[in-house]
Each structure stands twice: as C-alpha cells, then as structure tokens.
Amino acid sequence: MAFDGLKIWFLTGSIHYYGEEALKQVTDQAAGIVAGLGAAPDIPIQIVQKPTLLDPDGIRRACLDASADDACVGVITWMHT
C-alpha cells in the first residue's frame, strides 16, 4: 500500500493560563515528539505538527479540518497541562 501524500496530524492542546513562554515550550516539546515519530522506521506516514490548540473552539475546528482533508488519515492528540 502506498502512503505517499498521506498525513497524520499531531494536535497539541494547552491553555493561555501559563503565558507565552510556556506555550513556546509546549510547541517546542511537541516538535520534538513529532520529530521522534517521524524518524521511526515503523511509521510510514508523515506526522504533521499543527499549531497549538488553546480553546474548545480551536480543538473543534482542527478536528473538522482534519476530517475534511482527504490526505489526513488520522490524528494524534497530546494535551499538555
């Protein structure tokens, strides 16, 4: 089966409560996770990091967008607190 062009979205959730510095750290940590998953030889599909989600509306919108994207075959969620 060919996986060319297919993607799995990596959705990270957090909240504004912690401030911009903490949100940058969350984004950086998520990038590290995505890089690690992307380097795994057993995962043949590209993992794509999406912007950090900060509220219920953003989470809902990301899920709707993932469902509407024919190239997106799944999502991984990491809710950072």
C-alpha positions as CSV (number, residue, x, y, z in Angstrom):
1,M,0.0,0.0,0.0
2,A,1.4,3.4,-0.9
3,F,1.3,6.1,1.8
4,D,2.7,8.9,-0.4
5,G,0.9,12.1,0.3
6,L,-0.9,10.8,3.4
7,K,-0.5,12.6,6.7
8,I,-1.3,12.1,10.4
9,W,-2.0,15.4,12.2
10,F,-0.3,15.9,15.6
11,L,-2.7,18.1,17.6
12,T,-1.3,19.7,20.8
13,G,-3.5,21.3,23.3
14,S,-2.7,23.8,26.1
15,I,-4.1,27.0,27.6
16,H,-3.1,30.7,27.7
17,Y,-3.0,30.5,31.5
18,Y,0.7,29.6,31.5
19,G,1.8,32.5,29.4
20,E,3.7,32.9,26.1
21,E,7.0,31.4,27.3
22,A,5.3,28.2,28.5
23,L,3.3,28.0,25.2
24,K,6.6,28.2,23.3
25,Q,8.0,25.4,25.4
26,V,4.9,23.3,24.6
27,T,5.3,23.9,20.9
28,D,9.0,23.0,21.1
29,Q,8.2,19.8,23.0
30,A,5.6,18.9,20.5
31,A,8.1,19.4,17.7
32,G,10.4,17.0,19.4
33,I,7.7,14.4,19.7
34,V,6.8,14.8,16.0
35,A,10.5,14.6,15.0
36,G,10.9,11.4,17.0
37,L,7.8,9.8,15.5
38,G,8.9,10.9,12.0
39,A,12.2,9.2,12.5
40,A,10.6,5.9,13.5
41,P,11.1,3.4,10.7
42,D,7.8,1.6,11.6
43,I,5.7,4.7,10.8
44,P,5.3,5.0,7.1
45,I,3.1,8.1,7.1
46,Q,4.2,11.7,7.6
47,I,3.4,13.2,11.0
48,V,2.5,16.9,10.7
49,Q,2.5,19.2,13.7
50,K,-0.4,21.6,13.8
51,P,-0.5,24.9,15.8
52,T,-1.1,24.5,19.5
53,L,-4.8,24.5,20.3
54,L,-5.8,26.8,23.1
55,D,-9.6,26.5,23.5
56,P,-12.6,24.3,22.7
57,D,-13.4,26.1,19.5
58,G,-9.9,25.6,18.2
59,I,-10.0,21.9,19.0
60,R,-13.3,21.5,17.3
61,R,-12.1,23.4,14.2
62,A,-9.0,21.3,14.0
63,C,-11.0,18.1,14.1
64,L,-13.4,19.4,11.5
65,D,-10.4,20.4,9.3
66,A,-8.8,17.0,9.7
67,S,-12.0,15.3,8.7
68,A,-12.3,17.5,5.6
69,D,-8.7,16.9,4.5
70,D,-8.5,13.8,2.2
71,A,-4.8,13.5,2.9
72,C,-5.3,13.3,6.7
73,V,-5.7,9.7,7.7
74,G,-5.7,10.2,11.4
75,V,-4.8,12.4,14.3
76,I,-2.6,12.1,17.4
77,T,-3.6,14.3,20.3
78,W,-1.3,15.5,23.1
79,M,-3.0,17.7,25.7
80,H,-0.2,19.4,27.6
81,T,-1.0,20.9,31.1
